[in-house]
Amino acid sequence: MKIFYFTATGNSLDIAKRFGGELYSIPKILKGDIFNFEDDKIGIIFPCYDAAAPNIVREFIKKVTLKSPYIFTIMTYGNFTLGGINWFVKFAETNNIHIHYADKLLMIDNYLPVFDIEKQKLKQKNINENFNRILNNIKENKHYINSSSFLASIVTSAAHSMLTLPNPNSAKKFSVENSCNGCSTCSRVCPRINITFNKNIDKSKPIFGENCEFCLACINLCPKKAIKLKNEKNPNARFMNENVTLKEIINSND
């Protein structure tokens, strides 16, 4: 079984690891030159962004060829997916990838502009129970699509159409405090190679480019909490999934 995943702060990697198959990082796949994959089962695991899939996952779907009698997808999310599951299934179909099982898994939301991470951690998410249900379904090759309401699908379609406009989530919204020690962790966890440093300056601060996925890995995983975002709900709260290590996330993107 091959599992393709995209992770920023570890949620989707945590779930990918639990399946016990061969793990493939989506950012790494896109940086390579092999795009044809085949197995008895193939999984695609990623977080919900704007009630749909992250741009980097869309690029992956458009580029790869996946051959398998059973393809499943799990969308991790913190509060809502609206019509995200249906949207992704249809999107994959238009790119010749037929999804047999699609479900969502409630986890900690790390979207700093909207949610206070500390309050998110206090909410009962029933992650293990819900994952075990999904795992059993997939072991049994169950065919299932977690469908949404018509209204949710309409809202998702509207949100998706807005993504074709210039991205308002620009990296210009980031700021770096003097506590930054130039360790380059932010650069190494960035899936877009969007953060660089001035090699001629000792302990220079990160320089953000214009190809930002807005996954917030750089902010959440900064060991000094030196990177800030405008209008954060709690500037002191950060998140990394407790079941993964920083090294694993770096290896997923570096």
VOLO-730392 format. One record per residue: x, y, z of N, C-alpha, C in turn. Coordinates in steps of 0.2 Angstrom, whole numbers, padded with zeros to 4 digits, always signed. Each point is the difference from the previous one (the first is absolute). Layout:
BEGIN
XYZXYZXYZ;...
END
This chain:
BEGIN
+0004-0006+0000-0004+0006+0000+0004+0006+0000;-0001+0005-0005+0003+0006+0000-0004+0006+0003;+0003+0004+0004-0004+0006+0003+0004+0006-0002;-0004+0004-0003+0003+0007-0002-0003+0005+0005;+0004+0004+0002-0002+0005+0005+0003+0007-0001;-0004+0005+0003+0003+0007+0001-0002+0002+0007;+0006+0002+0003-0001+0002+0007+0004+0007+0001;-0003+0004+0005+0003+0006+0002+0003+0000+0007;-0005-0002+0004+0002-0001+0008-0001-0007+0002;-0001-0005-0004+0000-0007+0002-0006-0004+0000;-0006+0004+0000-0006-0004+0000-0001-0005-0005;+0001+0002-0006-0001-0005-0006+0006-0005+0000;+0006+0001+0002+0005-0004+0001-0002-0006+0005;-0002+0003+0006-0002-0005+0005-0005-0005-0002;-0005+0002-0004-0005-0005-0003+0003-0004-0005;+0004+0003-0004+0004-0004-0006+0004-0006+0004;+0003+0001+0005+0005-0004+0003-0005-0006+0003;-0006+0001+0002-0004-0005+0004-0002-0005-0005;+0000+0001-0006-0002-0005-0005+0005-0005-0001;+0007+0002+0001+0005-0005+0000+0002-0002-0007;-0001+0004-0005+0002-0001-0007+0006+0003-0002;+0002+0000-0006+0006+0004-0003-0002+0008+0000;+0003+0004+0003-0001+0007+0001+0003+0004-0006;-0004+0004-0003+0003+0005-0005-0002+0007+0001;+0005+0004+0001-0002+0007+0001-0002+0004-0007;-0006+0003+0000-0002+0003-0006+0005+0006-0002;+0002+0004+0004+0005+0005-0002+0007-0003-0003;+0002-0006+0003+0006-0003-0003-0002-0003-0007;-0006-0003-0001-0001-0003-0006+0000+0006-0005;-0003+0006+0001+0000+0005-0005+0007+0003-0001;+0005-0001+0004+0007+0002-0001+0004-0005-0004;-0003-0006-0001+0003-0006-0003-0002+0000-0007;+0002-0006-0003-0002-0002-0007-0004-0006-0001;-0002-0003+0005-0004-0006-0001-0008+0001+0002;-0004-0001-0004-0007+0002+0001-0005-0005-0002;+0002-0006-0001-0004-0006-0001+0001-0005+0006;-0006-0002+0003+0000-0004+0006-0005-0005-0001;+0001-0006+0003-0005-0006-0001+0001-0004+0007;-0006-0002+0002+0000-0004+0006-0007-0003+0001;-0001-0005+0005-0006-0003+0001-0005+0005+0003;+0003+0004+0004-0004+0006+0003+0004+0006+0000;-0003+0006-0001+0004+0006+0000-0005+0005+0004;+0004+0003+0005-0004+0005+0004+0003+0007-0001;-0004+0005+0001+0002+0007-0001-0003+0004+0006;+0005+0003+0004-0002+0003+0006+0002+0007+0001;-0004+0005+0001+0002+0007+0000-0005+0004+0004;+0002+0006+0002-0005+0004+0004-0004+0004-0004;-0006+0002+0003-0005+0004-0004+0002+0007+0000;+0001+0003-0006+0001+0008+0000-0005+0003-0004;-0003+0005+0003-0006+0004-0004-0005-0005-0002;-0002-0005+0004-0005-0005-0002+0001-0004-0006;+0007-0001-0001+0002-0004-0006+0007-0002+0001;+0004-0002-0005+0006-0002+0001+0006+0005-0001;+0005+0000+0004+0006+0005-0001+0002+0000-0007;+0002+0005-0002+0003+0001-0007+0005-0005-0002;+0004-0002+0005+0006-0005-0002-0003-0007-0001;-0006-0001+0003-0003-0007-0001-0003+0000-0007;-0003+0006-0002-0003+0000-0006+0005-0001-0006;+0006+0003+0001+0005-0001-0005+0002-0007+0000;+0000-0003+0006+0002-0007+0000-0005-0004-0004;-0006+0001+0001-0005-0004-0003+0000+0001-0008;+0001+0006-0002+0001+0002-0007+0006-0004-0004;+0005-0001+0004+0006-0002-0003+0001-0008+0001;-0003-0003+0005+0002-0007+0000-0005-0005-0003;+0002-0006-0001-0004-0006-0003+0000-0005+0006;-0006-0001+0003-0001-0005+0005-0004-0006-0003;+0003-0006+0001-0003-0006-0002-0001-0005+0006;-0007-0001+0001-0002-0004+0006-0007-0002+0000;-0002-0006+0002-0007-0002+0000-0003+0004+0006;+0003+0003+0004-0003+0003+0006+0004+0006+0002;-0003+0006-0001+0004+0006+0002-0005+0004+0005;+0003+0002+0006-0003+0003+0005+0003+0007+0001;-0004+0004+0003+0002+0007+0002-0002+0002+0007;+0004+0003+0004-0002+0002+0007+0001+0007+0000;-0005+0004+0002+0001+0008+0000+0000+0001+0008;+0006+0002+0003+0000+0002+0007-0002+0008+0000;-0004+0001+0006-0002+0007+0000-0001+0002+0008;-0001+0006+0001-0001+0002+0007-0007+0002+0002;-0003+0003-0005-0007+0002+0002-0005-0001-0005;+0001+0000-0006-0005-0001-0006+0003-0002-0006;-0003-0003-0004+0002-0002-0007-0005+0002-0005;-0006+0002+0002-0005+0002-0005-0001-0006-0005;+0001+0002-0007-0001-0005-0005+0007-0002-0002;+0005+0001+0004+0007-0002-0002+0001-0007-0003;-0003-0005+0004+0001-0007-0003-0003-0001-0007;-0006+0002-0001-0003+0000-0006+0004+0003-0006;+0002+0006+0002+0004+0004-0005+0007-0004-0002;+0003-0003+0005+0006-0003-0001-0001-0006-0005;-0005-0004+0002-0002-0006-0004-0001+0002-0007;-0004+0005-0001-0001+0002-0007+0006+0003-0003;+0004+0004+0003+0007+0002-0002+0004-0005-0002;+0001-0005+0004+0004-0006-0002-0003-0004-0006;-0006+0000-0001-0003-0004-0005+0002+0004-0007;-0001+0006+0000+0002+0004-0006+0007-0001-0002;+0004-0002+0005+0007-0002-0001+0002-0007-0001;-0005-0004-0001+0000-0007-0001+0002-0004+0006;-0002+0002+0006+0002-0003+0006-0007-0002+0003;-0002-0006+0000-0007-0002+0003+0001-0002+0007;-0003+0004+0005+0000-0001+0007-0006-0005+0002;+0002-0005+0003-0005-0005+0003-0002+0001+0007;+0004+0003+0004-0002+0002+0007+0003+0007+0001;-0005+0004+0003+0002+0007+0002-0003+0002+0006;+0004+0002+0005-0003+0002+0007+0004+0005+0003;-0002+0003+0005+0003+0005+0004+0002-0002+0007;+0005+0003+0003+0002-0001+0007+0001+0006+0004;-0004+0001+0005+0001+0006+0004+0006+0000+0004;+0004+0006+0000+0006+0000+0004+0001+0007+0002;+0006+0002+0003+0001+0007+0002+0001+0004-0006;-0003+0006+0001+0000+0005-0006+0006+0005+0002;+0004+0001-0005+0006+0004+0001+0000+0006-0004;-0006+0002-0002-0001+0006-0004+0000+0006+0005;+0006+0003+0001+0001+0005+0005-0004+0007-0001;-0002+0002-0006-0004+0006+0000-0007-0001+0003;-0002-0006+0000-0007-0001+0002-0001-0003+0007;+0004-0005+0001-0001-0004+0006+0006+0001+0005;-0002-0001+0006+0005+0000+0006+0002-0007+0001;+0007-0001-0001+0002-0007+0000-0001-0003+0007;+0001+0004+0005-0001-0003+0007-0007-0002+0001;-0005+0004-0002-0007-0002+0000-0002-0006-0004;+0004-0001-0006-0001-0006-0004+0002-0006+0004;+0005+0000+0003+0003-0005+0004-0005-0003+0005;-0004+0004+0003-0005-0002+0005-0006-0003-0002;-0001+0000-0007-0006-0003-0003+0001-0007-0001;-0006-0004+0002+0000-0007-0001+0000-0002-0008;+0005-0003-0003+0000-0001-0007-0001-0008-0001;+0000-0004+0004-0001-0007-0001+0004-0003-0006;+0007+0002+0000+0004-0001-0006+0001-0008-0001;+0002-0003+0006+0001-0007-0001-0006-0004-0002;-0005+0001+0003-0007-0004-0001-0002+0001-0007;+0001+0007-0003-0003+0001-0007+0005-0003-0005;+0007+0000+0002+0005-0003-0004-0001-0007-0001;-0002-0004+0006+0000-0007+0000-0006-0002-0005;-0006+0004+0000-0006-0001-0004+0002+0000-0007;+0004+0005-0002+0002+0001-0007+0005-0005-0002;+0005-0002+0005+0004-0006-0002-0003-0006-0001;-0005-0002+0004-0004-0006-0001-0004+0000-0007;-0002+0006-0002-0004+0000-0006+0005-0001-0006;+0006+0003+0001+0005-0001-0006+0002-0007+0000;+0001-0003+0005+0003-0007+0001-0005-0004-0004;-0007+0001+0001-0005-0004-0003-0002+0003-0007;+0004+0004-0003-0001+0003-0007-0007+0003-0001;-0002+0003+0005-0007+0003+0000+0000+0006-0005;-0005+0000-0004-0001+0006-0005-0005+0005+0004;+0003+0006+0000-0004+0005+0004+0003+0007-0001;-0005+0005-0001+0002+0007-0001-0004+0004+0005;+0004+0003+0004-0003+0004+0006-0003+0006-0004;-0007+0000-0002-0003+0005-0004-0002+0006+0005;+0000+0006-0003-0003+0006+0004-0006+0002-0003;-0003+0005+0003-0007+0003-0002+0001+0004-0006;-0005+0001-0003+0000+0004-0006+0002+0007+0001;-0002+0003+0006+0002+0007+0002+0008+0000+0001;+0003-0005+0004+0007+0000+0001+0004-0001-0007;-0003-0003-0004+0003-0001-0007+0001+0007-0004;-0006+0003+0001+0000+0007-0003+0005+0005+0003;+0000+0000+0007+0005+0004+0003+0007-0002-0002;+0002-0006+0000+0006-0003-0002+0002+0002-0007;-0005+0000-0005+0001+0002-0007+0002+0007+0000;-0003+0004+0004+0001+0008+0000+0007+0001+0003;+0002-0004+0005+0006+0001+0003+0006-0002-0005;-0002-0005-0003+0005-0002-0005+0001+0005-0006;-0005+0003-0002+0000+0005-0006+0004+0006+0003;+0000+0001+0006+0004+0006+0003+0007-0001+0000;+0002-0007+0000+0007-0002+0000+0004+0002-0007;-0004+0001-0005+0003+0002-0006+0002+0007+0000;-0002+0004+0004+0002+0007+0001+0006+0000+0003;+0004+0006+0000+0006+0001+0004-0001-0002+0007;+0005-0004+0003+0000-0003+0006+0000+0005+0005;-0005+0002+0005+0001+0005+0005+0005-0002+0005;+0001-0007+0001+0004-0002+0005+0007+0000-0002;+0002+0006-0001+0007+0001-0002+0005+0000+0006;+0006-0003-0002+0006+0000+0005+0001+0006+0003;-0002+0006-0003+0002+0007+0002-0004+0001+0007;-0004-0005+0002-0004+0001+0006+0004-0003+0006;+0006-0003-0002+0005-0002+0005+0005+0005+0003;+0001+0000+0006+0006+0004+0003+0004-0004+0004;+0007+0002+0000+0005-0004+0004+0003+0005+0006;-0001-0003+0006+0003+0004+0006+0007-0001+0000;+0003+0004+0005+0007+0000+0001+0003-0007+0003;-0005-0004+0003+0002-0006+0003+0002-0005-0005;-0001+0001-0006+0002-0005-0005+0007-0001+0000;+0003-0006+0000+0007-0001+0000+0003-0003-0006;-0005+0000-0005+0003-0002-0007+0001-0008-0001;-0004-0004+0004+0001-0007+0000-0002-0003-0006;-0004+0003-0004-0003-0002-0007-0005-0006+0001;-0003-0001+0006-0005-0005+0000-0006+0002-0004;-0002+0006+0000-0005+0002-0004+0001-0001-0008;+0006+0001-0002+0001-0002-0007+0000-0007-0002;+0002-0004+0005+0000-0008-0001-0007-0003+0001;-0004+0003+0003-0007-0003+0000-0005+0003-0005;+0003+0005-0004-0005+0003-0005+0000-0005-0006;-0006-0002-0002-0001-0004-0005+0001+0003-0007;+0000+0007+0000+0001+0003-0007+0007+0003-0001;+0005-0001+0004+0006+0003+0000+0000+0007-0001;-0005+0003+0004-0002+0007+0000+0004+0004+0005;+0004-0003+0004+0004+0004+0005+0007+0000-0001;+0004+0005+0000+0007+0000-0001+0003+0004+0005;+0007+0000+0000+0004+0004+0005+0005+0003-0004;+0003+0006+0002+0005+0003-0003+0007-0003+0002;+0003-0004-0004+0006-0003+0002+0006+0004+0002;-0001+0006-0002+0006+0005+0002-0001+0003+0006;-0005-0001+0004-0002+0003+0006+0000-0005+0006;+0004+0000+0005-0001-0005+0005-0006+0001+0004;-0004-0006+0001-0006+0001+0004-0005+0004-0004;-0001+0000-0006-0004+0004-0004-0007-0002+0001;-0005+0004+0000-0007-0002+0001-0003-0003-0007;-0005-0004+0001-0003-0003-0006-0003+0005-0005;+0001-0002-0007-0003+0005-0005-0005-0004-0003;-0007+0002+0000-0005-0003-0003-0001+0002-0007;-0001-0005-0004-0002+0001-0007-0007+0000-0002;-0002+0000-0006-0007+0001-0002-0004-0007-0002;+0003-0006+0002-0003-0006-0002-0002-0004+0007;-0003+0004+0004-0002-0002+0006-0007-0005+0000;+0001-0006+0003-0006-0004+0001-0005+0002+0005;+0003+0004+0005-0003+0003+0006-0002-0006+0004;+0004-0005+0001-0001-0006+0004+0002+0002+0007;+0003+0005+0002+0002+0003+0006+0005-0005+0004;+0003-0004-0004+0005-0005+0004+0006+0004+0002;+0002+0006-0003+0006+0004+0002-0002+0003+0006;-0006+0002+0001-0002+0004+0006+0000-0005+0006;-0004-0005-0001-0002-0005+0005+0007-0004+0003;+0004-0001-0005+0006-0004+0002+0006+0004+0002;+0000+0006-0001+0006+0004+0002+0002-0001+0008;+0006-0002+0001+0002-0002+0007+0000+0006+0005;+0000+0006-0003+0001+0006+0004-0007+0004+0000;-0005-0002-0004-0006+0003-0001+0001+0007-0002;+0005+0001-0005+0002+0006-0002-0004+0003-0006;-0003-0005-0003-0004+0002-0006-0007+0002+0002;-0003+0005-0002-0007+0002+0002-0004+0002-0006;-0007-0001+0001-0004+0001-0005-0005+0006+0002;-0002+0004-0004-0005+0005+0002-0006-0002+0002;-0003+0002+0005-0007-0002+0002-0001-0007+0002;+0005-0002+0004+0000-0007+0003-0005+0000+0006;-0003-0005+0001-0005-0001+0005+0004+0000+0007;+0006-0004+0000+0004+0000+0006+0007-0001-0003;+0004+0006+0000+0007+0000-0002+0005-0004+0003;-0002-0003+0006+0004-0004+0004-0001-0007-0001;-0005-0002-0003-0002-0007-0001+0002-0003-0007;+0003-0006+0001+0003-0003-0006-0002-0007+0000;+0000-0004-0006-0002-0007+0000+0005-0004-0004;+0001-0006+0003+0003-0006-0004-0003-0006+0002;-0002-0004-0004-0003-0007+0002+0005-0004+0005;-0003-0002+0005+0005-0003+0005+0002-0007-0002;-0003-0003-0005+0002-0006-0003+0005+0000-0005;+0003+0006-0002+0005+0000-0005+0006+0004+0003;+0005+0000-0003+0006+0004+0002+0002+0006-0005;+0003+0005+0002+0002+0005-0004+0004-0003-0006;+0005-0005+0001+0004-0003-0005-0004-0003-0005;-0006-0003+0002-0004-0004-0005-0004+0006-0005;-0002+0005+0003-0003+0005-0004+0006+0004-0005;+0006+0001+0003+0005+0002-0004+0001-0005-0006;+0001-0006+0001+0001-0005-0005-0006+0000-0005;-0006+0002+0002-0005+0000-0005+0000+0005-0005;+0004+0005+0002+0000+0006-0004+0007+0003-0003;+0005-0002+0004+0007+0002-0001+0003-0003-0007;
END
